Amino acid sequence: MIATWLGAGTLLVLQPYVHLDPELLMLTQFGPTIGVLAAIGLLAKDSQQGTKNALVRAGVGAGIVVALFGVCAAALALAGQPLHLAIPEQFWLIAPLQLIGACGEELGWRTFLQRHLQTRFSMIVSAVIVGVLWSTWHIQYYAFGPAFFLSFVTMSVAVSLIMAVLVRGTSRRGSLLVAGVFHWLLNLGILILLNFEQGGLRNMLILAASSVVIAAVVVGGNRQVTR
């Protein structure tokens, strides 16, 4: 984790020097990749076990993301604040770069750390640990205040629980596909529908609450299935 945080901090400093718009790609997303490569080097030759269902799980994950933003939309409507669609001009470039960034993160979080922790702890405990660590290295959100950041931590833990269920039993390659696609769609949904990059506390609170609701349904449903 030290390598992850140091790597993310270094990449944050380098961002303005490479003249890459943060909306296109945040270099800090590759912090977890630096961490996992520092720990184990490039991913070892992987087993094919569990990969056959990766595409199906990625599709399920996409459906969960849609449900998540549906709950957000309903909550905003009840609050008298409907969603405002805002598609960036360079969306055609942002979308593929965001996928690269999301997979760069998930190489460290779900493909390595979640799997490693589950050799010692339960899936839920492992997901909570990963979620907290995942949130703390988003150092750009510290400046938005404690209420915003605590909401972000809550959202991250809830989403981490959802992804832990989705990647459970998959191979490394499968978990990277499933978690990477989920993370990518989540980022795009936030960018287009909520855009709390400027410190929108209301949107962050609603996203956090909606994530907790969806996580409770997903984790509860998984327990029923595995009984």
Salt bridges, closest charged atoms under 4 A:
GLU105 OE2 - HIS183 NE2 3.60
GLU106 OE1 - ARG110 NE 2.74
GLU106 OE2 - HIS183 ND1 2.68
